[in-house]
Amino acid sequence: MRAAGAIALVLGGSAAGCSLVAGLGDPKVFDAGTGSQRGVFPRDVPDGAEADATLDGDELGSVLGDEDALKEANATDAPEGVIAEGGFDSNSSACDSFDGGSPLAQAVAISVASTHACAVVNVAPGSPENGTVRCWGSNRDGELGRDPCLSFSSRPHTVLDRALPALSDVGTLALGEGFSCAITTPATGFLSCWGNVPVVAGEVTRDPTAPEYLPSLMRFYNTQLEQIVTASLSAAGGCASRTDQSLLCWGMFASGTTRIGNGGGEGGAVNAPESFEAVAVGRAHACAIATRNGVRDVECWGDNTQGQAGFLGVSSVGGPAAVGVSQCGQVTQLAVGGDQSCAVVQNAVNAVYCWGSNASGQLLDAGGGSAVRRVAFGSMSDPKEVAVGDSHACARMTDGSVWCWGDNSASQLGTGPPGPAEATPSVVKRRNNALLQGVDRVAAGGKTTCVTLATDPNVRCWGANDYGQAGQPPQSMPVQYATLVPW
């Protein structure tokens, strides 16, 4: 039985005049900052945006492959495109068989985990490369869609398939530690995964005959998962929203679901009167955009020891319960990971609200409570999308800029050398202090962030790069600015 309680909204900027009503507990304080983003949610691409396949010499840069190359990449006057070759891509050149695909491909979706990243690309109408996936970074578990004898790659590799030359017809991605998943376009909505996929015995499984590094259709109680709109997985389990707006969960996130199947597991359809549009899971909690009694809100459940599920005075929440951010406007996007949750809320202007852990002091003050916070962007106050990493977060603005805050120990903020955590968002930069502009998607995972641009075919990344996940020669030195990942 849910007990209602009011939550005081702590504002990072000017007063918003809204108060939150929680599904559980007493007045409480939430915060802005940690987690690895899981799942991919609806994006808005600027109307009329066209891919610009022309890259000048400054963008392509040099072909370099040692620590000095990465130092040069971090220099403010360095060329943007520094690509790893030879030994930097694999500890066994015999298994590399690099296939990066067309250099003119346009990235149309992006997802980032702690040690690797992937993008969905299109090339041209009718091209067989449309809807294929390219991944880079660690491949120790086959998460790049290649035999793990290729231990890592800073060059994007096209994900292979069992029956076709490459996995295709992909719409969105969902990445986690050591694995990757793809959702095919809405006509089918199949969920395929590869790498060290977190299966749950008796609930969610993959084809045991398929090599781990090749995509395999996921099965839910021996029934193929299909008509999936969004999916999010972690080592503890996962959830998937469907075209009929139902929600399926398994593993740790199955709390509050209906028992189905013959295996005696707890996974099943969430037993609640909501319709679900999108879902994301963190370390041990989950949140979804849901509509209940005509009200569209964020609902969370699971571990709540740091307020990440949205309630005070309880260590866990047993089933989906409304956080109440809908009182501040229309919820348009959600990002969850680790022990943190964030949402974009649309009103007269858009705003980002976050709650959960304050492990890196990424709140708007130095306090350590767990309070819902409106992130203060100063004069730039119209965010469209938010992404979270382990202990940092980034927001994409309507003008195409990106602002980041939180942990900066690996240059996660994209403003230069590593430094202390920052509670106040800073705008991400490119070379010569030029601002990163034209961004239409942002994704974060671990200590790395990547973006796609509306008028540029390539991806740009910054932050941790120890496995080449930022698209540069793998080194302990982070990538300090938004840097081109050459196809």
C-alpha positions as CSV (number, residue, x, y, z in Angstrom):
1,M,0.0,0.0,0.0
2,R,1.5,3.3,-1.0
3,A,1.5,6.1,1.5
4,A,1.6,9.6,0.0
5,G,4.0,12.2,1.3
6,A,5.1,15.6,0.0
7,I,8.6,16.3,-1.2
8,A,10.2,19.7,-1.1
9,L,11.8,20.5,-4.5
10,V,15.2,22.1,-4.2
11,L,15.9,24.4,-7.0
12,G,19.2,25.1,-8.6
13,G,18.0,28.2,-10.4
14,S,15.1,30.5,-10.2
15,A,12.0,29.3,-8.4
16,A,9.8,27.0,-10.5
17,G,6.7,27.2,-8.2
18,C,6.1,23.4,-8.2
19,S,6.2,20.9,-5.4
20,L,6.6,17.2,-5.7
21,V,4.3,14.6,-4.2
22,A,6.0,11.2,-3.5
23,G,4.5,7.8,-3.6
24,L,6.3,6.9,-0.3
25,G,7.8,8.6,2.7
26,D,8.3,12.1,4.1
27,P,9.6,15.3,2.7
28,K,13.0,14.6,1.3
29,V,15.8,15.9,-0.8
30,F,17.1,14.4,-4.1
31,D,20.2,15.1,-6.2
32,A,21.9,15.4,-9.5
33,G,24.5,13.0,-10.6
34,T,25.8,9.4,-10.8
35,G,25.2,6.3,-12.8
36,S,25.8,4.6,-16.1
37,Q,23.2,5.3,-18.6
38,R,21.4,2.2,-19.8
39,G,18.8,2.0,-22.5
40,V,18.0,4.3,-25.3
41,F,14.9,6.5,-25.3
42,P,13.1,8.6,-27.9
43,R,15.3,11.2,-29.5
44,D,14.4,14.3,-31.4
45,V,16.5,15.1,-34.5
46,P,16.3,18.6,-35.9
47,D,14.1,18.9,-38.9
48,G,15.8,19.3,-42.2
49,A,19.2,18.1,-40.8
50,E,21.4,16.6,-43.5
51,A,24.6,14.7,-43.2
52,D,27.7,16.5,-44.2
53,A,30.1,13.9,-45.5
54,T,32.9,16.4,-46.1
55,L,35.7,16.5,-43.5
56,D,38.6,18.9,-44.0
57,G,42.2,18.2,-43.1
58,D,41.7,19.6,-39.6
59,E,39.0,17.0,-38.9
60,L,40.7,14.0,-40.3
61,G,44.1,14.9,-38.8
62,S,47.0,12.4,-38.7
63,V,47.2,8.7,-38.4
64,L,49.1,8.2,-35.1
65,G,49.5,5.4,-32.7
66,D,51.4,6.1,-29.4
67,E,51.1,8.0,-26.2
68,D,52.5,11.1,-27.9
69,A,49.6,10.9,-30.4
70,L,47.1,11.1,-27.6
71,K,49.0,14.0,-26.0
72,E,48.7,15.7,-29.4
73,A,45.0,14.9,-29.6
74,N,44.5,16.7,-26.3
75,A,46.5,19.7,-27.3
76,T,44.2,22.7,-28.1
77,D,45.9,23.2,-31.4
78,A,45.9,19.5,-32.4
79,P,44.0,17.9,-35.3
80,E,40.7,16.3,-34.2
81,G,41.0,12.9,-35.9
82,V,43.6,10.7,-34.3
83,I,43.0,7.1,-35.2
84,A,44.7,4.0,-33.8
85,E,46.3,1.6,-36.2
86,G,48.2,-1.7,-36.0
87,G,49.0,-3.0,-32.5
88,F,46.8,-0.4,-30.9
89,D,43.7,-2.2,-32.2
90,S,44.4,-5.8,-31.2
91,N,46.9,-8.0,-29.4
92,S,46.4,-10.5,-32.2
93,S,46.5,-9.0,-35.7
94,A,45.6,-12.4,-37.2
95,C,42.0,-12.0,-35.8
96,D,41.5,-8.4,-36.5
97,S,39.9,-8.5,-40.0
98,F,38.9,-4.9,-39.7
99,D,35.7,-3.8,-41.5
100,G,34.7,-0.3,-40.7
101,G,32.3,0.1,-43.6
102,S,31.7,3.3,-45.5
103,P,33.5,6.4,-44.3
104,L,30.4,8.4,-45.3
105,A,28.1,6.7,-42.8
106,Q,25.9,9.0,-40.6
107,A,25.5,8.0,-37.0
108,V,21.8,8.0,-36.1
109,A,21.9,6.5,-32.6
110,I,24.5,6.2,-29.9
111,S,25.0,4.3,-26.7
112,V,28.0,4.2,-24.3
113,A,29.0,1.8,-21.5
114,S,31.9,2.0,-19.2
115,T,34.5,0.5,-21.5
116,H,32.9,0.5,-25.0
117,A,30.5,2.4,-27.2
118,C,28.3,1.7,-30.3
119,A,26.5,3.6,-32.9
120,V,23.8,2.8,-35.5
121,V,24.6,4.2,-38.9
122,N,22.9,5.0,-42.2
123,V,24.7,5.6,-45.5
124,A,22.3,6.4,-48.3
125,P,18.8,5.3,-49.4
126,G,18.8,1.6,-50.2
127,S,22.3,1.0,-48.9
128,P,22.8,-2.4,-47.2
129,E,24.7,-0.6,-44.5
130,N,21.7,1.3,-43.3
131,G,20.8,0.2,-39.8
132,T,24.1,-1.5,-39.1
133,V,26.0,-1.1,-35.9
134,R,29.6,0.0,-35.3
135,C,31.3,-0.5,-31.9
136,W,34.7,0.4,-30.4
137,G,36.5,0.0,-27.1
138,S,36.9,-3.1,-25.0
139,N,36.1,-6.5,-26.6
140,R,37.2,-8.8,-23.8
141,D,33.7,-10.4,-23.8
142,G,32.9,-10.0,-27.5
143,E,30.9,-6.8,-26.9
144,L,32.1,-5.3,-30.2
145,G,30.5,-8.1,-32.1
146,R,33.9,-9.6,-32.9
147,D,35.8,-12.7,-31.7
148,P,37.4,-11.8,-28.3
149,C,40.9,-12.5,-29.7
150,L,40.5,-8.9,-30.7
151,S,40.8,-7.6,-27.1
152,F,40.1,-3.9,-27.9
153,S,39.7,-1.5,-30.8
154,S,39.7,2.3,-31.0
155,R,38.5,1.9,-34.5
156,P,34.7,1.3,-34.9
157,H,34.1,-2.3,-36.2
158,T,30.9,-3.3,-37.9
159,V,29.0,-5.9,-35.7
160,L,28.8,-9.2,-37.5
161,D,25.8,-11.5,-37.7
162,R,25.3,-15.3,-37.9
163,A,23.3,-15.4,-41.1
164,L,24.2,-12.1,-42.7
165,P,27.4,-10.2,-43.3
166,A,26.4,-7.7,-40.6
167,L,23.7,-7.1,-38.0
168,S,21.2,-4.7,-39.7
169,D,17.7,-3.1,-39.4
170,V,18.7,-1.7,-36.0
171,G,16.9,1.3,-34.6
172,T,18.2,1.7,-31.1
173,L,20.9,0.4,-28.7
174,A,21.3,-0.6,-25.1
175,L,24.8,-1.2,-23.7
176,G,26.1,-2.4,-20.4
177,E,29.4,-3.7,-18.9
178,G,30.7,-6.3,-21.2
179,F,27.7,-6.6,-23.5
180,S,25.7,-4.9,-26.2
181,C,22.0,-5.1,-27.3
182,A,20.2,-3.8,-30.3
183,I,16.5,-3.3,-30.9
184,T,15.4,-3.7,-34.5
185,T,13.1,-1.2,-36.2
186,P,9.5,-0.8,-34.9
187,A,8.0,-3.2,-37.4
188,T,9.5,-6.1,-35.5
189,G,11.1,-4.8,-32.3
190,F,13.3,-7.8,-31.7
191,L,15.9,-7.6,-29.0
192,S,19.3,-9.1,-30.0
193,C,22.3,-9.1,-27.6
194,W,26.0,-10.2,-27.8
195,G,29.0,-10.3,-25.4
196,N,28.7,-11.3,-21.8
197,V,24.9,-10.9,-21.8
198,P,23.3,-11.0,-18.2
199,V,20.9,-13.8,-18.7
200,V,18.6,-14.9,-15.8
201,A,18.1,-18.7,-15.6
202,G,14.5,-19.6,-16.3
203,E,13.6,-16.1,-17.2
204,V,15.7,-14.4,-20.0
205,T,18.0,-16.4,-22.1
206,R,19.9,-16.3,-25.4
207,D,20.6,-19.0,-28.0
208,P,23.2,-21.2,-26.4
209,T,24.4,-22.4,-29.8
210,A,25.4,-18.9,-30.9
211,P,29.0,-17.7,-30.1
212,E,28.8,-15.1,-27.4
213,Y,30.3,-12.4,-29.7
214,L,27.5,-12.8,-32.3
215,P,24.1,-11.2,-31.8
216,S,21.4,-13.6,-30.6
217,L,17.7,-13.0,-30.2
218,M,16.7,-12.9,-26.6
219,R,13.9,-15.1,-25.2
220,F,11.6,-14.4,-22.3
221,Y,10.3,-17.5,-20.7
222,N,11.1,-19.4,-23.9
223,T,9.1,-16.8,-25.9
224,Q,11.1,-14.5,-28.3
225,L,11.2,-11.0,-27.1
226,E,9.6,-8.8,-29.8
227,Q,7.6,-5.6,-30.3
228,I,10.2,-4.0,-28.0
229,V,10.4,-0.2,-27.9
230,T,13.1,0.4,-25.3
231,A,15.2,-2.0,-23.2
232,S,17.7,-1.6,-20.4
233,L,19.9,-4.3,-18.8
234,S,22.4,-4.6,-16.1
235,A,24.2,-7.4,-14.3
236,A,21.2,-7.6,-12.0
237,G,18.5,-8.1,-14.7
238,G,16.6,-5.8,-17.0
239,C,13.3,-4.4,-18.3
240,A,11.8,-3.8,-21.7
241,S,8.9,-1.6,-22.8
242,R,6.7,-2.8,-25.6
243,T,4.6,-1.3,-28.4
244,D,1.4,-2.1,-26.5
245,Q,2.9,0.1,-23.6
246,S,3.3,-2.9,-21.3
247,L,6.5,-3.5,-19.4
248,L,8.4,-6.7,-18.9
249,C,11.1,-7.1,-16.2
250,W,13.3,-9.8,-14.9
251,G,16.0,-10.5,-12.3
252,M,16.3,-7.9,-9.5
253,F,14.0,-5.5,-11.3
254,A,11.0,-8.0,-11.4
255,S,9.8,-6.7,-8.0
256,G,6.1,-5.9,-8.3
257,T,5.6,-8.0,-11.4
258,T,3.2,-10.9,-12.1
259,R,4.7,-14.4,-12.0
260,I,4.4,-16.0,-15.4
261,G,5.7,-19.1,-17.1
262,N,6.5,-22.5,-15.7
263,G,10.0,-21.8,-14.3
264,G,8.8,-20.3,-11.0
265,G,10.7,-17.1,-11.5
266,E,9.5,-13.7,-10.5
267,G,9.9,-12.0,-13.9
268,G,6.9,-11.0,-15.9
269,A,4.6,-8.2,-16.9
270,V,4.5,-5.4,-14.4
271,N,1.3,-5.6,-12.5
272,A,0.3,-2.0,-12.5
273,P,-2.4,0.2,-14.1
274,E,0.1,2.3,-16.0
275,S,1.1,2.5,-19.6
276,F,4.9,2.6,-20.1
277,E,6.7,4.5,-22.8
278,A,10.4,4.0,-21.8
279,V,12.4,2.2,-19.1
280,A,16.0,2.4,-17.8
281,V,17.7,0.4,-15.0
282,G,20.6,1.3,-12.8
283,R,22.8,-0.7,-10.4
284,A,19.8,-2.0,-8.4
285,H,16.8,0.3,-9.2
286,A,14.7,1.0,-12.3
287,C,12.6,3.9,-13.5
288,A,10.1,4.3,-16.3
289,I,8.1,7.0,-18.0
290,A,4.6,5.9,-17.2
291,T,1.0,7.3,-17.5
292,R,-1.3,6.6,-14.6
293,N,-4.9,8.0,-14.5
294,G,-3.9,10.4,-17.3
295,V,-0.8,11.7,-15.6
296,R,2.5,11.1,-17.3
297,D,5.3,10.9,-14.7
298,V,8.5,9.0,-13.8
299,E,7.9,5.9,-11.7
300,C,10.7,4.1,-9.9
301,W,11.3,1.0,-7.8
302,G,14.1,-1.1,-6.4
303,D,17.0,-0.1,-4.2
304,N,16.5,3.3,-2.5
305,T,19.4,3.5,-0.1
306,Q,20.5,6.8,-1.7
307,G,17.1,8.1,-2.8
308,Q,17.6,6.8,-6.3
309,A,14.1,5.4,-6.5
310,G,12.7,8.7,-5.3
311,F,11.6,8.3,-1.7
312,L,12.7,9.1,1.8
313,G,12.9,6.8,4.8
314,V,12.7,3.5,3.0
315,S,15.6,1.4,1.8
316,S,13.7,-0.1,-1.2
317,V,10.5,0.5,-3.2
318,G,8.5,-2.7,-3.9
319,G,6.9,-1.6,-7.2
320,P,6.5,1.3,-9.6
321,A,5.6,4.5,-7.7
322,A,5.4,8.0,-9.0
323,V,8.3,10.4,-8.1
324,G,6.1,13.4,-8.9
325,V,8.3,15.4,-11.3
326,S,5.2,15.8,-13.5
327,Q,4.0,18.6,-11.2
328,C,6.8,20.6,-12.7
329,G,5.9,19.9,-16.4
330,Q,5.6,17.3,-19.0
331,V,8.2,14.5,-18.7
332,T,9.9,14.1,-22.1
333,Q,13.1,12.0,-21.4
334,L,14.6,9.8,-18.8
335,A,18.2,8.6,-18.0
336,V,19.1,6.2,-15.2
337,G,22.2,4.4,-14.1
338,G,24.3,3.5,-11.1
339,D,22.5,5.1,-8.1
340,Q,21.1,8.1,-9.9
341,S,18.1,9.1,-12.0
342,C,17.4,12.2,-14.2
343,A,14.5,13.4,-16.2
344,V,13.9,16.2,-18.7
345,V,10.7,18.1,-17.9
346,Q,9.1,20.5,-20.4
347,N,7.2,23.6,-19.2
348,A,7.6,27.2,-20.3
349,V,11.2,26.2,-20.7
350,N,12.7,22.8,-20.3
351,A,14.5,21.7,-17.2
352,V,16.5,18.8,-15.9
353,Y,15.7,17.2,-12.5
354,C,18.0,14.6,-10.9
355,W,17.9,12.5,-7.7
356,G,20.0,9.8,-6.1
357,S,23.7,9.6,-5.2
358,N,26.0,12.5,-4.5
359,A,29.1,10.4,-4.4
360,S,31.2,13.0,-6.3
361,G,29.5,16.1,-4.9
362,Q,27.7,16.7,-8.2
363,L,24.8,18.5,-6.5
364,L,24.2,22.2,-6.7
365,D,25.5,22.5,-3.2
366,A,28.1,20.6,-1.1
367,G,25.4,18.8,0.9
368,G,25.0,15.0,0.8
369,G,21.3,14.6,1.0
370,S,19.1,12.8,-1.6
371,A,17.0,15.6,-3.0
372,V,15.3,16.2,-6.3
373,R,17.4,19.0,-7.8
374,R,16.7,21.2,-10.7
375,V,20.1,21.5,-12.5
376,A,21.1,25.2,-13.0
377,F,22.4,26.0,-16.5
378,G,22.5,29.8,-16.0
379,S,21.3,31.7,-19.0
380,M,21.3,28.5,-21.0
381,S,18.0,27.0,-19.7
382,D,16.5,24.9,-22.4
383,P,17.8,21.3,-22.2
384,K,16.4,18.7,-24.5
385,E,18.2,15.5,-23.4
386,V,20.2,14.2,-20.4
387,A,22.7,11.4,-20.1
388,V,24.5,10.1,-17.0
389,G,27.8,8.3,-16.4
390,D,29.2,6.8,-13.3
391,S,29.5,10.1,-11.5
392,H,28.9,12.8,-14.1
393,A,26.0,13.9,-16.2
394,C,25.6,15.9,-19.5
395,A,22.7,17.7,-21.1
396,R,22.1,18.6,-24.7
397,M,20.5,22.0,-25.3
398,T,18.2,23.2,-28.0
399,D,21.0,25.2,-29.5
400,G,23.1,22.0,-30.0
401,S,25.6,22.7,-27.2
402,V,26.3,20.2,-24.4
403,W,26.8,21.0,-20.8
404,C,28.3,18.6,-18.2
405,W,28.7,18.5,-14.5
406,G,30.0,16.1,-11.7
407,D,33.1,14.0,-11.6
408,N,36.0,15.3,-13.8
409,S,38.8,12.9,-12.8
410,A,38.9,11.7,-16.4
411,S,38.0,14.9,-18.2
412,Q,34.3,13.8,-18.3
413,L,33.3,17.4,-18.5
414,G,35.0,17.9,-21.8
415,T,36.6,21.2,-20.8
416,G,40.3,20.3,-20.6
417,P,42.6,18.4,-18.3
418,P,41.2,16.3,-15.4
419,G,40.2,18.2,-12.3
420,P,38.0,18.3,-9.3
421,A,34.3,17.6,-9.5
422,E,32.1,20.5,-10.6
423,A,28.6,21.0,-9.3
424,T,27.9,23.8,-11.9
425,P,27.5,22.7,-15.5
426,S,30.2,23.7,-18.0
427,V,29.9,23.8,-21.8
428,V,31.8,21.1,-23.7
429,K,34.6,22.3,-26.0
430,R,36.4,21.2,-29.1
431,R,39.8,22.5,-30.2
432,N,41.2,26.0,-29.5
433,N,38.4,26.5,-27.0
434,A,35.8,26.3,-29.7
435,L,32.4,25.2,-28.4
436,L,31.0,21.8,-29.4
437,Q,27.9,22.7,-31.5
438,G,25.2,21.0,-33.6
439,V,24.8,18.0,-31.3
440,D,21.5,16.0,-31.7
441,R,22.2,13.1,-29.4
442,V,24.3,12.5,-26.3
443,A,25.1,9.3,-24.4
444,A,27.3,8.6,-21.4
445,G,28.6,5.5,-19.6
446,G,31.4,5.1,-17.0
447,K,33.7,8.1,-17.4
448,T,33.1,8.6,-21.2
449,T,30.6,10.6,-23.1
450,C,29.9,10.5,-26.9
451,V,27.7,12.7,-29.1
452,T,26.3,12.6,-32.7
453,L,25.9,15.8,-34.8
454,A,23.1,16.7,-37.1
455,T,25.3,17.9,-39.9
456,D,28.3,15.7,-39.5
457,P,28.5,11.9,-40.1
458,N,30.9,11.1,-37.3
459,V,30.7,10.6,-33.6
460,R,32.7,12.7,-31.1
461,C,33.8,11.4,-27.7
462,W,35.7,12.5,-24.6
463,G,36.7,11.2,-21.2
464,A,38.2,7.9,-20.2
465,N,39.9,6.0,-23.0
466,D,41.8,3.2,-21.4
467,Y,40.2,0.7,-23.8
468,G,39.9,3.1,-26.7
469,Q,36.2,3.7,-25.8
470,A,36.7,7.4,-26.7
471,G,37.8,6.4,-30.1
472,Q,41.5,7.2,-29.7
473,P,44.7,5.1,-29.0
474,P,44.0,3.3,-25.7
475,Q,45.9,5.0,-22.9
476,S,45.4,5.9,-19.3
477,M,45.5,9.5,-20.4
478,P,41.9,10.7,-21.0
479,V,40.6,12.5,-24.0
480,Q,40.1,16.0,-22.8
481,Y,37.9,17.5,-25.5
482,A,35.1,16.4,-27.8
483,T,37.2,14.5,-30.4
484,L,36.4,12.9,-33.7
485,V,36.0,9.1,-33.9
486,P,37.0,8.4,-37.5
487,W,35.0,5.7,-39.3
